[in-house]
Amino acid sequence: MNPPEPPSNSFRYFVLVVLCAAVLLGFYFVRLNAEVDREREAANQRLALCRQVESVGRSVLPNSLETQEACKQLNERISKSVTPR
């Protein structure tokens, strides 16, 4: 009579690897989300500053297209990058 074979540890290792991968991916996505939030906040601050500069520029030079064009480009970039929540 042969003694029963000991249970294989390969399934345990597989589960351990899957759990570790899930934890690492979780940390990665949390960091990525935080970075995107910081970039979005910085872009909103730049847009607010640009609008302030544009309003001051209009009062000083009413026909200045430089600040208007820069703000339009910045606003378009922000509106493309922002996703609805």
PyMOL Python script that loads the backbone (N, CA, C, O; Angstrom):
from pymol import cmd

cmd.read_pdbstr("""\
ATOM      1  N   MET A   1       0.814  -1.160   0.000  1.00  0.00           N
ATOM      2  CA  MET A   1       0.000   0.000   0.000  1.00  0.00           C
ATOM      3  C   MET A   1       0.873   1.245   0.000  1.00  0.00           C
ATOM      4  O   MET A   1       1.795   1.379   0.804  1.00  0.00           O
ATOM      5  N   ASN A   2       0.568   2.136  -0.903  1.00  0.00           N
ATOM      6  CA  ASN A   2       1.343   3.371  -1.008  1.00  0.00           C
ATOM      7  C   ASN A   2       0.732   4.430  -0.092  1.00  0.00           C
ATOM      8  O   ASN A   2      -0.488   4.585  -0.040  1.00  0.00           O
ATOM      9  N   PRO A   3       1.596   5.165   0.637  1.00  0.00           N
ATOM     10  CA  PRO A   3       1.063   6.242   1.471  1.00  0.00           C
ATOM     11  C   PRO A   3       0.545   7.373   0.574  1.00  0.00           C
ATOM     12  O   PRO A   3       1.076   7.584  -0.516  1.00  0.00           O
ATOM     13  N   PRO A   4      -0.472   8.094   1.018  1.00  0.00           N
ATOM     14  CA  PRO A   4      -0.986   9.183   0.185  1.00  0.00           C
ATOM     15  C   PRO A   4       0.072  10.266  -0.009  1.00  0.00           C
ATOM     16  O   PRO A   4       0.860  10.568   0.887  1.00  0.00           O
ATOM     17  N   GLU A   5       0.058  10.829  -1.194  1.00  0.00           N
ATOM     18  CA  GLU A   5       1.037  11.877  -1.502  1.00  0.00           C
ATOM     19  C   GLU A   5       0.682  13.147  -0.729  1.00  0.00           C
ATOM     20  O   GLU A   5      -0.493  13.463  -0.546  1.00  0.00           O
ATOM     21  N   PRO A   6       1.708  13.870  -0.280  1.00  0.00           N
ATOM     22  CA  PRO A   6       1.424  15.124   0.427  1.00  0.00           C
ATOM     23  C   PRO A   6       0.786  16.129  -0.537  1.00  0.00           C
ATOM     24  O   PRO A   6       1.085  16.123  -1.731  1.00  0.00           O
ATOM     25  N   PRO A   7      -0.087  16.987  -0.019  1.00  0.00           N
ATOM     26  CA  PRO A   7      -0.729  17.962  -0.905  1.00  0.00           C
ATOM     27  C   PRO A   7       0.303  18.879  -1.546  1.00  0.00           C
ATOM     28  O   PRO A   7       1.306  19.247  -0.933  1.00  0.00           O
ATOM     29  N   SER A   8       0.037  19.225  -2.759  1.00  0.00           N
ATOM     30  CA  SER A   8       0.953  20.073  -3.508  1.00  0.00           C
ATOM     31  C   SER A   8       0.852  21.523  -3.026  1.00  0.00           C
ATOM     32  O   SER A   8      -0.234  22.029  -2.745  1.00  0.00           O
ATOM     33  N   ASN A   9       1.985  22.159  -2.942  1.00  0.00           N
ATOM     34  CA  ASN A   9       2.028  23.561  -2.534  1.00  0.00           C
ATOM     35  C   ASN A   9       1.892  24.510  -3.721  1.00  0.00           C
ATOM     36  O   ASN A   9       1.874  25.728  -3.538  1.00  0.00           O
ATOM     37  N   SER A  10       1.796  23.970  -4.927  1.00  0.00           N
ATOM     38  CA  SER A  10       1.759  24.834  -6.104  1.00  0.00           C
ATOM     39  C   SER A  10       0.503  25.713  -6.111  1.00  0.00           C
ATOM     40  O   SER A  10       0.561  26.871  -6.527  1.00  0.00           O
ATOM     41  N   PHE A  11      -0.623  25.172  -5.655  1.00  0.00           N
ATOM     42  CA  PHE A  11      -1.845  25.987  -5.617  1.00  0.00           C
ATOM     43  C   PHE A  11      -1.688  27.125  -4.612  1.00  0.00           C
ATOM     44  O   PHE A  11      -2.135  28.244  -4.864  1.00  0.00           O
ATOM     45  N   ARG A  12      -1.062  26.846  -3.488  1.00  0.00           N
ATOM     46  CA  ARG A  12      -0.833  27.891  -2.477  1.00  0.00           C
ATOM     47  C   ARG A  12       0.075  28.987  -3.039  1.00  0.00           C
ATOM     48  O   ARG A  12      -0.173  30.175  -2.832  1.00  0.00           O
ATOM     49  N   TYR A  13       1.111  28.582  -3.740  1.00  0.00           N
ATOM     50  CA  TYR A  13       2.014  29.571  -4.338  1.00  0.00           C
ATOM     51  C   TYR A  13       1.291  30.389  -5.399  1.00  0.00           C
ATOM     52  O   TYR A  13       1.497  31.598  -5.507  1.00  0.00           O
ATOM     53  N   PHE A  14       0.451  29.731  -6.176  1.00  0.00           N
ATOM     54  CA  PHE A  14      -0.320  30.437  -7.194  1.00  0.00           C
ATOM     55  C   PHE A  14      -1.224  31.491  -6.550  1.00  0.00           C
ATOM     56  O   PHE A  14      -1.276  32.631  -7.013  1.00  0.00           O
ATOM     57  N   VAL A  15      -1.928  31.119  -5.494  1.00  0.00           N
ATOM     58  CA  VAL A  15      -2.808  32.054  -4.799  1.00  0.00           C
ATOM     59  C   VAL A  15      -1.994  33.196  -4.210  1.00  0.00           C
ATOM     60  O   VAL A  15      -2.414  34.351  -4.274  1.00  0.00           O
ATOM     61  N   LEU A  16      -0.847  32.892  -3.643  1.00  0.00           N
ATOM     62  CA  LEU A  16       0.012  33.918  -3.065  1.00  0.00           C
ATOM     63  C   LEU A  16       0.495  34.898  -4.133  1.00  0.00           C
ATOM     64  O   LEU A  16       0.517  36.105  -3.896  1.00  0.00           O
ATOM     65  N   VAL A  17       0.876  34.402  -5.283  1.00  0.00           N
ATOM     66  CA  VAL A  17       1.332  35.262  -6.379  1.00  0.00           C
ATOM     67  C   VAL A  17       0.189  36.141  -6.872  1.00  0.00           C
ATOM     68  O   VAL A  17       0.394  37.327  -7.132  1.00  0.00           O
ATOM     69  N   VAL A  18      -1.002  35.583  -7.004  1.00  0.00           N
ATOM     70  CA  VAL A  18      -2.155  36.361  -7.464  1.00  0.00           C
ATOM     71  C   VAL A  18      -2.481  37.461  -6.456  1.00  0.00           C
ATOM     72  O   VAL A  18      -2.757  38.595  -6.846  1.00  0.00           O
ATOM     73  N   LEU A  19      -2.451  37.135  -5.167  1.00  0.00           N
ATOM     74  CA  LEU A  19      -2.727  38.147  -4.148  1.00  0.00           C
ATOM     75  C   LEU A  19      -1.668  39.242  -4.147  1.00  0.00           C
ATOM     76  O   LEU A  19      -2.001  40.421  -4.029  1.00  0.00           O
ATOM     77  N   CYS A  20      -0.420  38.874  -4.275  1.00  0.00           N
ATOM     78  CA  CYS A  20       0.649  39.878  -4.321  1.00  0.00           C
ATOM     79  C   CYS A  20       0.492  40.776  -5.548  1.00  0.00           C
ATOM     80  O   CYS A  20       0.667  41.992  -5.459  1.00  0.00           O
ATOM     81  N   ALA A  21       0.167  40.182  -6.680  1.00  0.00           N
ATOM     82  CA  ALA A  21      -0.028  40.975  -7.893  1.00  0.00           C
ATOM     83  C   ALA A  21      -1.207  41.930  -7.721  1.00  0.00           C
ATOM     84  O   ALA A  21      -1.148  43.075  -8.170  1.00  0.00           O
ATOM     85  N   ALA A  22      -2.273  41.467  -7.078  1.00  0.00           N
ATOM     86  CA  ALA A  22      -3.438  42.329  -6.858  1.00  0.00           C
ATOM     87  C   ALA A  22      -3.082  43.492  -5.943  1.00  0.00           C
ATOM     88  O   ALA A  22      -3.506  44.621  -6.188  1.00  0.00           O
ATOM     89  N   VAL A  23      -2.316  43.233  -4.901  1.00  0.00           N
ATOM     90  CA  VAL A  23      -1.914  44.299  -3.978  1.00  0.00           C
ATOM     91  C   VAL A  23      -1.013  45.302  -4.688  1.00  0.00           C
ATOM     92  O   VAL A  23      -1.192  46.511  -4.538  1.00  0.00           O
ATOM     93  N   LEU A  24      -0.056  44.816  -5.452  1.00  0.00           N
ATOM     94  CA  LEU A  24       0.842  45.715  -6.176  1.00  0.00           C
ATOM     95  C   LEU A  24       0.085  46.556  -7.203  1.00  0.00           C
ATOM     96  O   LEU A  24       0.345  47.752  -7.335  1.00  0.00           O
ATOM     97  N   LEU A  25      -0.842  45.943  -7.926  1.00  0.00           N
ATOM     98  CA  LEU A  25      -1.646  46.710  -8.880  1.00  0.00           C
ATOM     99  C   LEU A  25      -2.521  47.732  -8.164  1.00  0.00           C
ATOM    100  O   LEU A  25      -2.729  48.835  -8.670  1.00  0.00           O
ATOM    101  N   GLY A  26      -3.027  47.375  -7.001  1.00  0.00           N
ATOM    102  CA  GLY A  26      -3.824  48.317  -6.219  1.00  0.00           C
ATOM    103  C   GLY A  26      -3.010  49.536  -5.832  1.00  0.00           C
ATOM    104  O   GLY A  26      -3.466  50.668  -5.997  1.00  0.00           O
ATOM    105  N   PHE A  27      -1.803  49.313  -5.317  1.00  0.00           N
ATOM    106  CA  PHE A  27      -0.928  50.438  -4.964  1.00  0.00           C
ATOM    107  C   PHE A  27      -0.597  51.282  -6.191  1.00  0.00           C
ATOM    108  O   PHE A  27      -0.581  52.511  -6.122  1.00  0.00           O
ATOM    109  N   TYR A  28      -0.337  50.619  -7.305  1.00  0.00           N
ATOM    110  CA  TYR A  28      -0.006  51.343  -8.531  1.00  0.00           C
ATOM    111  C   TYR A  28      -1.157  52.249  -8.952  1.00  0.00           C
ATOM    112  O   TYR A  28      -0.941  53.418  -9.271  1.00  0.00           O
ATOM    113  N   PHE A  29      -2.378  51.718  -8.955  1.00  0.00           N
ATOM    114  CA  PHE A  29      -3.528  52.527  -9.379  1.00  0.00           C
ATOM    115  C   PHE A  29      -3.844  53.645  -8.401  1.00  0.00           C
ATOM    116  O   PHE A  29      -4.303  54.710  -8.813  1.00  0.00           O
ATOM    117  N   VAL A  30      -3.609  53.426  -7.126  1.00  0.00           N
ATOM    118  CA  VAL A  30      -3.815  54.503  -6.150  1.00  0.00           C
ATOM    119  C   VAL A  30      -2.829  55.634  -6.417  1.00  0.00           C
ATOM    120  O   VAL A  30      -3.210  56.805  -6.407  1.00  0.00           O
ATOM    121  N   ARG A  31      -1.569  55.291  -6.654  1.00  0.00           N
ATOM    122  CA  ARG A  31      -0.556  56.318  -6.952  1.00  0.00           C
ATOM    123  C   ARG A  31      -0.873  57.027  -8.262  1.00  0.00           C
ATOM    124  O   ARG A  31      -0.747  58.248  -8.356  1.00  0.00           O
ATOM    125  N   LEU A  32      -1.283  56.268  -9.269  1.00  0.00           N
ATOM    126  CA  LEU A  32      -1.613  56.859 -10.564  1.00  0.00           C
ATOM    127  C   LEU A  32      -2.796  57.814 -10.431  1.00  0.00           C
ATOM    128  O   LEU A  32      -2.780  58.903 -11.006  1.00  0.00           O
ATOM    129  N   ASN A  33      -3.801  57.422  -9.692  1.00  0.00           N
ATOM    130  CA  ASN A  33      -4.969  58.273  -9.486  1.00  0.00           C
ATOM    131  C   ASN A  33      -4.582  59.545  -8.740  1.00  0.00           C
ATOM    132  O   ASN A  33      -5.060  60.628  -9.077  1.00  0.00           O
ATOM    133  N   ALA A  34      -3.729  59.427  -7.738  1.00  0.00           N
ATOM    134  CA  ALA A  34      -3.284  60.615  -6.993  1.00  0.00           C
ATOM    135  C   ALA A  34      -2.500  61.555  -7.902  1.00  0.00           C
ATOM    136  O   ALA A  34      -2.647  62.774  -7.813  1.00  0.00           O
ATOM    137  N   GLU A  35      -1.675  60.999  -8.766  1.00  0.00           N
ATOM    138  CA  GLU A  35      -0.900  61.836  -9.690  1.00  0.00           C
ATOM    139  C   GLU A  35      -1.812  62.564 -10.677  1.00  0.00           C
ATOM    140  O   GLU A  35      -1.605  63.745 -10.957  1.00  0.00           O
ATOM    141  N   VAL A  36      -2.804  61.875 -11.199  1.00  0.00           N
ATOM    142  CA  VAL A  36      -3.747  62.503 -12.128  1.00  0.00           C
ATOM    143  C   VAL A  36      -4.532  63.600 -11.419  1.00  0.00           C
ATOM    144  O   VAL A  36      -4.782  64.658 -11.996  1.00  0.00           O
ATOM    145  N   ASP A  37      -4.921  63.352 -10.175  1.00  0.00           N
ATOM    146  CA  ASP A  37      -5.635  64.387  -9.408  1.00  0.00           C
ATOM    147  C   ASP A  37      -4.772  65.622  -9.193  1.00  0.00           C
ATOM    148  O   ASP A  37      -5.258  66.748  -9.295  1.00  0.00           O
ATOM    149  N   ARG A  38      -3.483  65.412  -8.894  1.00  0.00           N
ATOM    150  CA  ARG A  38      -2.577  66.555  -8.720  1.00  0.00           C
ATOM    151  C   ARG A  38      -2.422  67.328 -10.021  1.00  0.00           C
ATOM    152  O   ARG A  38      -2.429  68.559 -10.023  1.00  0.00           O
ATOM    153  N   GLU A  39      -2.282  66.605 -11.127  1.00  0.00           N
ATOM    154  CA  GLU A  39      -2.143  67.277 -12.421  1.00  0.00           C
ATOM    155  C   GLU A  39      -3.414  68.047 -12.774  1.00  0.00           C
ATOM    156  O   GLU A  39      -3.340  69.159 -13.297  1.00  0.00           O
ATOM    157  N   ARG A  40      -4.565  67.468 -12.493  1.00  0.00           N
ATOM    158  CA  ARG A  40      -5.830  68.147 -12.782  1.00  0.00           C
ATOM    159  C   ARG A  40      -5.961  69.408 -11.940  1.00  0.00           C
ATOM    160  O   ARG A  40      -6.401  70.443 -12.440  1.00  0.00           O
ATOM    161  N   GLU A  41      -5.585  69.333 -10.670  1.00  0.00           N
ATOM    162  CA  GLU A  41      -5.652  70.509  -9.796  1.00  0.00           C
ATOM    163  C   GLU A  41      -4.684  71.591 -10.277  1.00  0.00           C
ATOM    164  O   GLU A  41      -5.026  72.774 -10.281  1.00  0.00           O
ATOM    165  N   ALA A  42      -3.488  71.193 -10.679  1.00  0.00           N
ATOM    166  CA  ALA A  42      -2.516  72.168 -11.185  1.00  0.00           C
ATOM    167  C   ALA A  42      -3.022  72.809 -12.477  1.00  0.00           C
ATOM    168  O   ALA A  42      -2.847  74.009 -12.685  1.00  0.00           O
ATOM    169  N   ALA A  43      -3.642  72.017 -13.335  1.00  0.00           N
ATOM    170  CA  ALA A  43      -4.181  72.569 -14.585  1.00  0.00           C
ATOM    171  C   ALA A  43      -5.299  73.559 -14.290  1.00  0.00           C
ATOM    172  O   ALA A  43      -5.394  74.595 -14.949  1.00  0.00           O
ATOM    173  N   ASN A  44      -6.141  73.258 -13.318  1.00  0.00           N
ATOM    174  CA  ASN A  44      -7.209  74.195 -12.961  1.00  0.00           C
ATOM    175  C   ASN A  44      -6.643  75.496 -12.405  1.00  0.00           C
ATOM    176  O   ASN A  44      -7.168  76.574 -12.680  1.00  0.00           O
ATOM    177  N   GLN A  45      -5.575  75.393 -11.623  1.00  0.00           N
ATOM    178  CA  GLN A  45      -4.936  76.600 -11.091  1.00  0.00           C
ATOM    179  C   GLN A  45      -4.313  77.417 -12.212  1.00  0.00           C
ATOM    180  O   GLN A  45      -4.419  78.644 -12.220  1.00  0.00           O
ATOM    181  N   ARG A  46      -3.663  76.746 -13.163  1.00  0.00           N
ATOM    182  CA  ARG A  46      -3.076  77.462 -14.306  1.00  0.00           C
ATOM    183  C   ARG A  46      -4.156  78.145 -15.132  1.00  0.00           C
ATOM    184  O   ARG A  46      -3.966  79.263 -15.609  1.00  0.00           O
ATOM    185  N   LEU A  47      -5.289  77.470 -15.300  1.00  0.00           N
ATOM    186  CA  LEU A  47      -6.375  78.067 -16.060  1.00  0.00           C
ATOM    187  C   LEU A  47      -6.933  79.292 -15.342  1.00  0.00           C
ATOM    188  O   LEU A  47      -7.228  80.301 -15.981  1.00  0.00           O
ATOM    189  N   ALA A  48      -7.081  79.214 -14.028  1.00  0.00           N
ATOM    190  CA  ALA A  48      -7.575  80.371 -13.270  1.00  0.00           C
ATOM    191  C   ALA A  48      -6.595  81.534 -13.387  1.00  0.00           C
ATOM    192  O   ALA A  48      -7.006  82.680 -13.566  1.00  0.00           O
ATOM    193  N   LEU A  49      -5.301  81.239 -13.285  1.00  0.00           N
ATOM    194  CA  LEU A  49      -4.289  82.287 -13.431  1.00  0.00           C
ATOM    195  C   LEU A  49      -4.317  82.867 -14.843  1.00  0.00           C
ATOM    196  O   LEU A  49      -4.195  84.079 -15.026  1.00  0.00           O
ATOM    197  N   CYS A  50      -4.475  82.013 -15.820  1.00  0.00           N
ATOM    198  CA  CYS A  50      -4.530  82.471 -17.203  1.00  0.00           C
ATOM    199  C   CYS A  50      -5.727  83.391 -17.416  1.00  0.00           C
ATOM    200  O   CYS A  50      -5.619  84.413 -18.094  1.00  0.00           O
ATOM    201  N   ARG A  51      -6.850  83.029 -16.844  1.00  0.00           N
ATOM    202  CA  ARG A  51      -8.039  83.882 -16.987  1.00  0.00           C
ATOM    203  C   ARG A  51      -7.836  85.228 -16.310  1.00  0.00           C
ATOM    204  O   ARG A  51      -8.304  86.250 -16.811  1.00  0.00           O
ATOM    205  N   GLN A  52      -7.138  85.239 -15.166  1.00  0.00           N
ATOM    206  CA  GLN A  52      -6.844  86.511 -14.504  1.00  0.00           C
ATOM    207  C   GLN A  52      -5.928  87.367 -15.366  1.00  0.00           C
ATOM    208  O   GLN A  52      -6.149  88.569 -15.513  1.00  0.00           O
ATOM    209  N   VAL A  53      -4.904  86.749 -15.933  1.00  0.00           N
ATOM    210  CA  VAL A  53      -3.978  87.471 -16.801  1.00  0.00           C
ATOM    211  C   VAL A  53      -4.718  87.977 -18.038  1.00  0.00           C
ATOM    212  O   VAL A  53      -4.481  89.091 -18.505  1.00  0.00           O
ATOM    213  N   GLU A  54      -5.611  87.147 -18.557  1.00  0.00           N
ATOM    214  CA  GLU A  54      -6.382  87.559 -19.730  1.00  0.00           C
ATOM    215  C   GLU A  54      -7.262  88.767 -19.415  1.00  0.00           C
ATOM    216  O   GLU A  54      -7.364  89.686 -20.228  1.00  0.00           O
ATOM    217  N   SER A  55      -7.892  88.773 -18.253  1.00  0.00           N
ATOM    218  CA  SER A  55      -8.755  89.912 -17.915  1.00  0.00           C
ATOM    219  C   SER A  55      -7.935  91.180 -17.704  1.00  0.00           C
ATOM    220  O   SER A  55      -8.366  92.267 -18.088  1.00  0.00           O
ATOM    221  N   VAL A  56      -6.755  91.050 -17.096  1.00  0.00           N
ATOM    222  CA  VAL A  56      -5.883  92.215 -16.933  1.00  0.00           C
ATOM    223  C   VAL A  56      -5.369  92.661 -18.300  1.00  0.00           C
ATOM    224  O   VAL A  56      -5.290  93.856 -18.583  1.00  0.00           O
ATOM    225  N   GLY A  57      -5.024  91.695 -19.138  1.00  0.00           N
ATOM    226  CA  GLY A  57      -4.533  92.023 -20.475  1.00  0.00           C
ATOM    227  C   GLY A  57      -5.574  92.726 -21.304  1.00  0.00           C
ATOM    228  O   GLY A  57      -5.244  93.624 -22.077  1.00  0.00           O
ATOM    229  N   ARG A  58      -6.822  92.339 -21.162  1.00  0.00           N
ATOM    230  CA  ARG A  58      -7.892  93.009 -21.903  1.00  0.00           C
ATOM    231  C   ARG A  58      -8.043  94.457 -21.482  1.00  0.00           C
ATOM    232  O   ARG A  58      -8.318  95.330 -22.306  1.00  0.00           O
ATOM    233  N   SER A  59      -7.862  94.708 -20.193  1.00  0.00           N
ATOM    234  CA  SER A  59      -8.017  96.094 -19.743  1.00  0.00           C
ATOM    235  C   SER A  59      -6.844  96.959 -20.207  1.00  0.00           C
ATOM    236  O   SER A  59      -7.010  98.153 -20.458  1.00  0.00           O
ATOM    237  N   VAL A  60      -5.659  96.353 -20.321  1.00  0.00           N
ATOM    238  CA  VAL A  60      -4.484  97.114 -20.751  1.00  0.00           C
ATOM    239  C   VAL A  60      -4.414  97.192 -22.278  1.00  0.00           C
ATOM    240  O   VAL A  60      -4.270  98.271 -22.852  1.00  0.00           O
ATOM    241  N   LEU A  61      -4.518  96.032 -22.919  1.00  0.00           N
ATOM    242  CA  LEU A  61      -4.465  95.960 -24.385  1.00  0.00           C
ATOM    243  C   LEU A  61      -5.715  95.241 -24.874  1.00  0.00           C
ATOM    244  O   LEU A  61      -5.729  94.011 -24.907  1.00  0.00           O
ATOM    245  N   PRO A  62      -6.737  95.945 -25.244  1.00  0.00           N
ATOM    246  CA  PRO A  62      -8.013  95.311 -25.603  1.00  0.00           C
ATOM    247  C   PRO A  62      -7.936  94.367 -26.806  1.00  0.00           C
ATOM    248  O   PRO A  62      -8.758  93.457 -26.914  1.00  0.00           O
ATOM    249  N   ASN A  63      -6.989  94.557 -27.696  1.00  0.00           N
ATOM    250  CA  ASN A  63      -6.923  93.736 -28.910  1.00  0.00           C
ATOM    251  C   ASN A  63      -5.836  92.669 -28.850  1.00  0.00           C
ATOM    252  O   ASN A  63      -5.444  92.145 -29.892  1.00  0.00           O
ATOM    253  N   SER A  64      -5.343  92.336 -27.674  1.00  0.00           N
ATOM    254  CA  SER A  64      -4.272  91.348 -27.543  1.00  0.00           C
ATOM    255  C   SER A  64      -4.831  89.941 -27.735  1.00  0.00           C
ATOM    256  O   SER A  64      -5.741  89.521 -27.020  1.00  0.00           O
ATOM    257  N   LEU A  65      -4.278  89.222 -28.707  1.00  0.00           N
ATOM    258  CA  LEU A  65      -4.734  87.868 -28.996  1.00  0.00           C
ATOM    259  C   LEU A  65      -3.858  86.818 -28.331  1.00  0.00           C
ATOM    260  O   LEU A  65      -4.263  85.661 -28.216  1.00  0.00           O
ATOM    261  N   GLU A  66      -2.667  87.201 -27.892  1.00  0.00           N
ATOM    262  CA  GLU A  66      -1.744  86.230 -27.307  1.00  0.00           C
ATOM    263  C   GLU A  66      -2.331  85.549 -26.078  1.00  0.00           C
ATOM    264  O   GLU A  66      -2.368  84.320 -26.006  1.00  0.00           O
ATOM    265  N   THR A  67      -2.784  86.331 -25.121  1.00  0.00           N
ATOM    266  CA  THR A  67      -3.308  85.729 -23.890  1.00  0.00           C
ATOM    267  C   THR A  67      -4.609  84.992 -24.156  1.00  0.00           C
ATOM    268  O   THR A  67      -4.866  83.957 -23.542  1.00  0.00           O
ATOM    269  N   GLN A  68      -5.428  85.505 -25.055  1.00  0.00           N
ATOM    270  CA  GLN A  68      -6.681  84.828 -25.365  1.00  0.00           C
ATOM    271  C   GLN A  68      -6.414  83.464 -25.985  1.00  0.00           C
ATOM    272  O   GLN A  68      -7.061  82.477 -25.633  1.00  0.00           O
ATOM    273  N   GLU A  69      -5.473  83.413 -26.897  1.00  0.00           N
ATOM    274  CA  GLU A  69      -5.153  82.154 -27.573  1.00  0.00           C
ATOM    275  C   GLU A  69      -4.544  81.157 -26.591  1.00  0.00           C
ATOM    276  O   GLU A  69      -4.878  79.973 -26.625  1.00  0.00           O
ATOM    277  N   ALA A  70      -3.663  81.621 -25.725  1.00  0.00           N
ATOM    278  CA  ALA A  70      -3.048  80.728 -24.747  1.00  0.00           C
ATOM    279  C   ALA A  70      -4.095  80.147 -23.811  1.00  0.00           C
ATOM    280  O   ALA A  70      -4.058  78.957 -23.498  1.00  0.00           O
ATOM    281  N   CYS A  71      -5.022  80.973 -23.366  1.00  0.00           N
ATOM    282  CA  CYS A  71      -6.071  80.493 -22.467  1.00  0.00           C
ATOM    283  C   CYS A  71      -7.010  79.532 -23.182  1.00  0.00           C
ATOM    284  O   CYS A  71      -7.477  78.564 -22.582  1.00  0.00           O
ATOM    285  N   LYS A  72      -7.290  79.785 -24.453  1.00  0.00           N
ATOM    286  CA  LYS A  72      -8.155  78.882 -25.210  1.00  0.00           C
ATOM    287  C   LYS A  72      -7.506  77.509 -25.329  1.00  0.00           C
ATOM    288  O   LYS A  72      -8.163  76.485 -25.137  1.00  0.00           O
ATOM    289  N   GLN A  73      -6.211  77.493 -25.648  1.00  0.00           N
ATOM    290  CA  GLN A  73      -5.503  76.222 -25.773  1.00  0.00           C
ATOM    291  C   GLN A  73      -5.474  75.482 -24.441  1.00  0.00           C
ATOM    292  O   GLN A  73      -5.687  74.270 -24.395  1.00  0.00           O
ATOM    293  N   LEU A  74      -5.212  76.203 -23.367  1.00  0.00           N
ATOM    294  CA  LEU A  74      -5.173  75.581 -22.047  1.00  0.00           C
ATOM    295  C   LEU A  74      -6.545  75.051 -21.660  1.00  0.00           C
ATOM    296  O   LEU A  74      -6.654  73.957 -21.107  1.00  0.00           O
ATOM    297  N   ASN A  75      -7.577  75.807 -21.942  1.00  0.00           N
ATOM    298  CA  ASN A  75      -8.937  75.384 -21.624  1.00  0.00           C
ATOM    299  C   ASN A  75      -9.324  74.140 -22.423  1.00  0.00           C
ATOM    300  O   ASN A  75      -9.975  73.243 -21.886  1.00  0.00           O
ATOM    301  N   GLU A  76      -8.934  74.074 -23.691  1.00  0.00           N
ATOM    302  CA  GLU A  76      -9.225  72.902 -24.520  1.00  0.00           C
ATOM    303  C   GLU A  76      -8.501  71.672 -23.995  1.00  0.00           C
ATOM    304  O   GLU A  76      -9.078  70.585 -23.954  1.00  0.00           O
ATOM    305  N   ARG A  77      -7.249  71.828 -23.593  1.00  0.00           N
ATOM    306  CA  ARG A  77      -6.496  70.693 -23.046  1.00  0.00           C
ATOM    307  C   ARG A  77      -7.133  70.182 -21.771  1.00  0.00           C
ATOM    308  O   ARG A  77      -7.223  68.974 -21.553  1.00  0.00           O
ATOM    309  N   ILE A  78      -7.576  71.104 -20.929  1.00  0.00           N
ATOM    310  CA  ILE A  78      -8.189  70.693 -19.665  1.00  0.00           C
ATOM    311  C   ILE A  78      -9.521  70.011 -19.924  1.00  0.00           C
ATOM    312  O   ILE A  78      -9.822  68.990 -19.306  1.00  0.00           O
ATOM    313  N   SER A  79     -10.317  70.557 -20.822  1.00  0.00           N
ATOM    314  CA  SER A  79     -11.629  69.957 -21.081  1.00  0.00           C
ATOM    315  C   SER A  79     -11.496  68.579 -21.721  1.00  0.00           C
ATOM    316  O   SER A  79     -12.362  67.728 -21.516  1.00  0.00           O
ATOM    317  N   LYS A  80     -10.445  68.339 -22.484  1.00  0.00           N
ATOM    318  CA  LYS A  80     -10.220  67.017 -23.072  1.00  0.00           C
ATOM    319  C   LYS A  80      -9.749  66.019 -22.031  1.00  0.00           C
ATOM    320  O   LYS A  80     -10.089  64.838 -22.107  1.00  0.00           O
ATOM    321  N   SER A  81      -8.965  66.479 -21.052  1.00  0.00           N
ATOM    322  CA  SER A  81      -8.396  65.555 -20.071  1.00  0.00           C
ATOM    323  C   SER A  81      -9.338  65.237 -18.930  1.00  0.00           C
ATOM    324  O   SER A  81      -9.177  64.212 -18.268  1.00  0.00           O
ATOM    325  N   VAL A  82     -10.319  66.090 -18.685  1.00  0.00           N
ATOM    326  CA  VAL A  82     -11.241  65.868 -17.573  1.00  0.00           C
ATOM    327  C   VAL A  82     -12.301  64.869 -18.003  1.00  0.00           C
ATOM    328  O   VAL A  82     -12.939  65.020 -19.045  1.00  0.00           O
ATOM    329  N   THR A  83     -12.472  63.850 -17.183  1.00  0.00           N
ATOM    330  CA  THR A  83     -13.492  62.860 -17.460  1.00  0.00           C
ATOM    331  C   THR A  83     -14.643  63.047 -16.493  1.00  0.00           C
ATOM    332  O   THR A  83     -14.418  63.426 -15.344  1.00  0.00           O
ATOM    333  N   PRO A  84     -15.857  62.796 -16.920  1.00  0.00           N
ATOM    334  CA  PRO A  84     -16.981  62.960 -15.997  1.00  0.00           C
ATOM    335  C   PRO A  84     -16.914  61.949 -14.876  1.00  0.00           C
ATOM    336  O   PRO A  84     -16.508  60.803 -15.075  1.00  0.00           O
ATOM    337  N   ARG A  85     -17.315  62.383 -13.701  1.00  0.00           N
ATOM    338  CA  ARG A  85     -17.257  61.486 -12.532  1.00  0.00           C
ATOM    339  C   ARG A  85     -18.590  60.852 -12.296  1.00  0.00           C
ATOM    340  O   ARG A  85     -18.742  60.067 -11.360  1.00  0.00           O
TER     341      ARG A  85
END
""", "prot")
cmd.dss("prot")
cmd.show_as("cartoon", "prot")
cmd.util.cbc("prot")
cmd.orient("prot")
